[in-house]
């Protein structure tokens, strides 16, 4: 399971408050890196999302990761996360529309997700309780799905 993930955004506090609303969690300042925030969901996994200023990079320090800044941030990235949320599709749409962020229900084949584009740059795949059921059913049988997909690639 995913316990936490970090993302760099243009407005860390604002994004933190919006994600806290969607995840029904709380947003706190993140002391290790001033100007950063962390959304905490009070669940059994300790789910969290760290939000850094857009020009932040993690670099390997002598003993542990260190923060650096002043670098040009990317507009888009391939990094994303699928997260189960207690919010409904309608609640998520209302929040995204209020923020001016792209939101859409997408069919990934064996399951559906809500694409929630944070600041219209960083995608989270959100799973309402109903969508999570299909996703978990898929993961229970993923081996057959990937074996079939691999066989189709060989045939092509």
Phi and psi in degrees as a GROMACS rama.xvg file:
@    title "Ramachandran Plot"
@    xaxis  label "Phi"
@    yaxis  label "Psi"
@TYPE xy
-90.1297  124.078  UNK-2
-93.5139  -43.1346  UNK-3
-157.101  161.452  UNK-4
-141.296  153.604  UNK-5
-119.028  145.175  UNK-6
-139.311  148.995  UNK-7
-99.1101  129.444  UNK-8
-135.759  165.858  UNK-9
-72.9545  -37.4106  UNK-10
-128.273  81.5084  UNK-11
-55.9222  -44.3292  UNK-12
-66.4818  -44.6958  UNK-13
-62.9202  -48.1456  UNK-14
-61.7031  -40.1269  UNK-15
-59.1547  -43.8698  UNK-16
-67.0488  -38.5858  UNK-17
-66.1557  -46.4355  UNK-18
-66.2454  -34.9135  UNK-19
-60.9729  -36.6067  UNK-20
-66.456  -47.3911  UNK-21
-65.0863  -44.2373  UNK-22
-83.4552  -6.77987  UNK-23
55.5575  49.1503  UNK-24
-121.89  -154.053  UNK-25
-135.075  150.057  UNK-26
-109.962  132.665  UNK-27
-131.288  152.463  UNK-28
-60.4507  146.474  UNK-29
-105.533  96.7715  UNK-30
-56.0982  -34.6313  UNK-31
-62.0968  -21.1398  UNK-32
-141.075  100.034  UNK-33
-52.0662  139.967  UNK-34
88.6072  -0.509361  UNK-35
-105.562  158.471  UNK-36
-137.721  161.129  UNK-37
-133.898  130.561  UNK-38
-94.0565  127.558  UNK-39
-115.647  130.689  UNK-40
-106.342  125.142  UNK-41
-81.4141  75.0424  UNK-42
-121.599  -179.986  UNK-43
-71.8667  -8.8731  UNK-44
-103.27  -8.74247  UNK-45
70.4729  34.186  UNK-46
-57.2236  131.98  UNK-47
-151.024  156.048  UNK-48
-130.415  119.14  UNK-49
-88.9435  135.557  UNK-50
-121.444  113.181  UNK-51
-104.687  157.438  UNK-52
-57.6592  149.107  UNK-53
-55.6376  -28.5395  UNK-54
-93.0743  14.7548  UNK-55
-83.4657  139.735  UNK-56
-130.904  145.417  UNK-57
-91.6661  132.15  UNK-58
-127.25  152.591  UNK-59
-76.0152  111.096  UNK-60
-81.5784  -175.458  UNK-61
-64.4426  -38.7258  UNK-62
-116.795  -25.0669  UNK-63
-161.058  173.475  UNK-64
-60.0842  143.172  UNK-65
-124.767  158.264  UNK-66
-94.6089  139.334  UNK-67
-133.009  158.76  UNK-68
-146.669  175.221  UNK-69
97.6315  2.49734  UNK-70
-92.2501  157.241  UNK-71
-72.9721  127.469  UNK-72
-82.794  151.57  UNK-73
-77.8685  151.48  UNK-74
-78.662  -41.9733  UNK-75
-130.426  161.145  UNK-76
-146.38  158.639  UNK-77
-83.2695  -11.6463  UNK-78
-71.7003  131.597  UNK-79
-152.907  170.187  UNK-80
-140.952  144.755  UNK-81
-99.9175  127.327  UNK-82
-132.676  130.334  UNK-83
-76.4943  134.625  UNK-84
-129.691  152.033  UNK-85
-80.7216  -10.3823  UNK-86
-73.1134  155.227  UNK-87
-86.8217  164.891  UNK-88
-57.1719  -43.1709  UNK-89
-64.1889  -42.3461  UNK-90
-62.2184  -43.1904  UNK-91
-63.5395  -43.4619  UNK-92
-61.5259  -42.7843  UNK-93
-61.6632  -43.8568  UNK-94
-64.8054  -47.4482  UNK-95
-62.2628  -43.0776  UNK-96
-63.0967  -40.5049  UNK-97
-59.8935  -39.6755  UNK-98
-82.5609  -12.275  UNK-99
76.1807  23.9118  UNK-100
-99.3988  142.27  UNK-101
-63.5819  134.62  UNK-102
-143.32  137.906  UNK-103
-159.871  147.47  UNK-104
-86.0573  125.613  UNK-105
-124.789  143.144  UNK-106
-97.6139  114.048  UNK-107
-93.604  11.9275  UNK-108
101.467  -88.8902  UNK-109
-78.7946  -8.85518  UNK-110
-158.07  165.034  UNK-111
-115.193  153.277  UNK-112
-138.425  161.943  UNK-113
-102.204  115.781  UNK-114
-77.834  121.531  UNK-115
-121.688  104.449  UNK-116
-92.1607  96.1638  UNK-117
-62.0956  123.227  UNK-118
53.0589  22.4219  UNK-119
57.7765  27.8936  UNK-120
-133.607  -27.6504  UNK-121
-129.64  122.202  UNK-122
-93.828  131.767  UNK-123
-112.21  136.161  UNK-124
-94.9711  110.992  UNK-125
-97.328  138.57  UNK-126
-120.252  112.142  UNK-127
-67.6593  168.821  UNK-128
-53.6341  -37.9613  UNK-129
-68.1763  -43.5053  UNK-130
-68.9134  -33.4243  UNK-131
-62.7769  -34.0737  UNK-132
-59.2489  -46.6352  UNK-133
-65.1555  -41.015  UNK-134
-62.0477  -45.056  UNK-135
-67.758  -32.5705  UNK-136
-65.736  -40.7046  UNK-137
-61.563  -47.0335  UNK-138
-66.7111  -24.2194  UNK-139
-70.2716  -21.0648  UNK-140
-126.127  25.615  UNK-141
-63.3041  -31.6578  UNK-142
-59.8395  -44.7638  UNK-143
-62.6756  -40.9453  UNK-144
-60.8877  -49.9344  UNK-145
-70.4213  -34.0486  UNK-146
-63.7999  -41.9473  UNK-147
-65.5196  -42.443  UNK-148
-62.8301  -40.6379  UNK-149
-65.1404  -40.7501  UNK-150
-63.6123  -39.7016  UNK-151
-65.5847  -35.1373  UNK-152
-66.9122  -39.2031  UNK-153
-64.466  -40.0583  UNK-154
-69.5542  -28.3298  UNK-155
